[in-house]
């Protein structure tokens, strides 16, 4: 896929100027980490937290890659595959309090306080 000029020309020039020799990166993951486009990860024992992008690399490279992605996403050639590959929406999100499980009751307990009162009288 190609971007139309002059956007494509500017994008290519900035990428070549900022990266230089691309063969020094063994994979795309290494390049994105170098550019600062990967999320920060904080871990402690069993807890892992993924944060915002690290922003450790070149500001210009990060900016031009984000702009190129937004432009490509709107192009007719890429839009169909972009929407096809995205997972379907999960539906309406519940507030976090509604998603949490409530307290559990022992197996013999009744579900209402009135039933518990009747049971204690017998």
Phi and psi in degrees as a GROMACS rama.xvg file:
@    title "Ramachandran Plot"
@    xaxis  label "Phi"
@    yaxis  label "Psi"
@TYPE xy
-124.619  151.756  UNK-2
-96.3614  146.618  UNK-3
-71.6129  147.76  UNK-4
-71.0402  148.815  UNK-5
-86.1524  -5.11578  UNK-6
-60.9757  -42.5205  UNK-7
-64.433  -39.6037  UNK-8
-66.6179  -46.23  UNK-9
-62.1918  -43.4246  UNK-10
-60.3977  -47.3283  UNK-11
-62.9302  -42.7016  UNK-12
-63.6244  -42.8378  UNK-13
-67.049  -41.8684  UNK-14
-63.4749  -45.6692  UNK-15
-65.333  -40.1693  UNK-16
-67.6555  -37.8194  UNK-17
-80.9524  -39.0213  UNK-18
-85.4488  -41.2541  UNK-19
77.8498  -127.055  UNK-20
-80.7296  109.776  UNK-21
-73.5678  -17.011  UNK-22
-68.711  -11.3574  UNK-23
-75.6924  -10.2351  UNK-24
-102.479  118.55  UNK-25
-71.0621  -21.0841  UNK-26
-149.7  167.314  UNK-27
-66.7124  -32.0886  UNK-28
-63.1309  -39.4479  UNK-29
-65.8832  -38.7021  UNK-30
-65.7007  -44.9472  UNK-31
-67.306  -33.7146  UNK-32
-66.4997  -40.9441  UNK-33
-65.1905  -35.954  UNK-34
-77.3765  -12.6184  UNK-35
85.1113  25.4082  UNK-36
-100.327  4.22004  UNK-37
-96.8069  152.226  UNK-38
-73.0117  150.936  UNK-39
-74.5128  147.778  UNK-40
-127.979  127.06  UNK-41
-121.249  127.126  UNK-42
-133.732  148.962  UNK-43
-150.744  113.495  UNK-44
54.642  -107.669  UNK-45
-98.381  -2.84105  UNK-46
-99.7445  128.634  UNK-47
-126.046  127.668  UNK-48
-119.299  127.443  UNK-49
-102.192  126.96  UNK-50
-107.747  -156.025  UNK-51
-74.155  172.578  UNK-52
-61.78  150.784  UNK-53
-75.2345  -26.8876  UNK-54
56.8615  35.4734  UNK-55
-89.3907  -15.065  UNK-56
-96.0441  -151.148  UNK-57
-73.1288  129.257  UNK-58
-63.7678  -41.5186  UNK-59
-64.7062  -43.2863  UNK-60
-65.4406  -44.251  UNK-61
-61.9089  -42.0733  UNK-62
-64.1974  -48.1787  UNK-63
-70.0434  -33.7783  UNK-64
-69.1915  -37.23  UNK-65
-67.0478  -40.6178  UNK-66
-65.2276  -42.5036  UNK-67
-64.2589  -36.9036  UNK-68
-65.4759  -43.8613  UNK-69
-64.5047  -39.0037  UNK-70
-67.1481  -43.3879  UNK-71
-66.5844  -34.5793  UNK-72
-63.9925  -30.8604  UNK-73
-88.6718  -10.2772  UNK-74
-73.1935  145.424  UNK-75
-61.3513  -33.6027  UNK-76
-67.3804  -35.6589  UNK-77
-95.6141  -26.0507  UNK-78
-59.5603  -40.2672  UNK-79
-63.1212  -46.0942  UNK-80
-72.1727  -30.3346  UNK-81
-63.4307  -47.4475  UNK-82
-73.8791  -28.9978  UNK-83
-71.0917  -37.3943  UNK-84
-82.5431  -15.2088  UNK-85
-73.4243  142.716  UNK-86
-69.9522  152.378  UNK-87
-67.122  153.209  UNK-88
-61.9814  147.493  UNK-89
-79.385  -5.67717  UNK-90
99.4075  -174.491  UNK-91
-66.3753  137.414  UNK-92
-84.2218  137.777  UNK-93
-90.279  152.429  UNK-94
-59.4038  152.393  UNK-95
-59.3289  -32.0444  UNK-96
-67.4869  -32.5595  UNK-97
-75.1744  -24.0491  UNK-98
-80.9983  -20.014  UNK-99
-74.9581  139.681  UNK-100
-71.6647  145.654  UNK-101
-80.9984  -178.139  UNK-102
-66.6349  144.559  UNK-103
-93.8694  148.855  UNK-104
-108.398  150.587  UNK-105
-62.8875  161.459  UNK-106
-59.3113  -36.3821  UNK-107
-85.7942  -8.7746  UNK-108
-72.3509  147.438  UNK-109
-82.1349  166.674  UNK-110
-91.0543  -15.1567  UNK-111
-122.44  150.315  UNK-112
-62.3348  -33.0953  UNK-113
-63.8434  -40.2467  UNK-114
-64.5568  -37.0794  UNK-115
-64.4952  -38.8806  UNK-116
-64.9712  -41.3947  UNK-117
-64.2817  -40.2115  UNK-118
-65.7432  -35.3683  UNK-119
-72.2799  -22.0752  UNK-120
-79.9423  -23.1296  UNK-121
